């Protein structure tokens, strides 16, 4: 057997042992599969709001691993508009009748989620009486 081949055969077990002992010490990376949690606080689902008052949109987005990337809002199936900060509020006039808000968010790993609410704007006050 040639000297080079013999040295190679002796080196292979040493390399294999080094890899095995090194692999035991390595930590396995955790994969984040949890999407951000979104909560639309207001307007409340099914709520009635009087026109011409402004309706306050209030939201909260949480990401347990701190890897939040971005968020967006869509009003009445319109285009997605970037939303910042993760938690906040804004006032807006809405058309009379049914309205819909959708808020979505994504983290840096591509985990995405969304929340939505439907509500009504009317110039007639709706009263609820106990049954």
Secondary structure, DSSP 8 states (H G I E B T S, - for coil): --HHHHHHHHHHHHHHHHHHHHHHH-----------EEEEEES-TT-EEETTS-EEEEEEEE-TTS-EEEEEEEETT---EE--SSEEEEEE---SEEEEEEEEEEETTS-EEEEEEEEEEESS-------
